[in-house]
Amino acid sequence: MAGAASFYVGKPFRFPGADLTWEQFAGARFVINGIAYRDTVGQLFDRAHARLLPALLADAGGVVAHGDAHNANVWYTDGAERAVLSFFDPAFAGAHVPTLLAEVKTTFHNILAHPLWLYDPDEAETRYEATAQFRDGTLSVDTNWTLSPVRRDLLAVKADRAWRPLLQLLKDRGLLPADWRDVVRLALFLCPTLVMNLRAGAGRHNPTSSLIAFANAVRAGSEPIDTSDDLSRLFDRITPGP
């Protein structure tokens, strides 16, 4: 995975309270606000590289979709009787978008990338706190960043209006792969980690925003151990019925 190699492999990682090599960081077990997560960053990149190959994603079919329909790519104005489309960036739109990926970027970039941490790291540093401690292969992260109420509401709408009916339709048609949850999680993990370099000092990110960014990437990509969090509850909510 070229982006991961050029952004992260062999590079240093600076966080408030901990400086790590790539080898230490890639193999670290994350504990975020007391919740332990199953996968390391290295494991998530390896599994994404193996599973998200286009040929393997054909198991759930394809759809006509935008593929990147976050708020910056679709704009409208209020008309007298109805909304009028005023700007549309087709981005990755096409007739053969892998079905399980069609809503991934919209879910991440409209909801999980906010407030502020992905695209406004300087502002995030002034508003939020994040500290790290690295010991015995575990990276413990404490942060007061959280989804805002409006983003939680948007996540609920996305779950009920997009993900749940889509997954139920796939299951009813015999097209839902057994590992669909893992496929969607791995794609969510790649959204922030490949859209820009999240390391402090490598681009726009500082140590605080970098730590929040990687913590959120792991939350998106990995299941929590012996408990639940916002993302695991989302996946439980959208799991199709019999």
RAVENHU-V332653 format. One record per helix or strand of 2 or more residues. SS is the DSSP state (helix for helix, strand for strand). FROM is the first residue (numbers start at 1). LEN is the number of residues. Records with the same first field share a line. If there is no record, write none. Layout:
SS: FROM-LEN, FROM-LEN
//
This chain:
helix: 2-6, 22-5, 41-11, 56-5, 99-3, 104-9, 121-7, 149-24, 180-16, 207-15, 230-9
strand: 13-3, 18-3, 29-4, 35-3, 62-4, 74-5, 83-6, 94-5, 130-6, 138-6
//
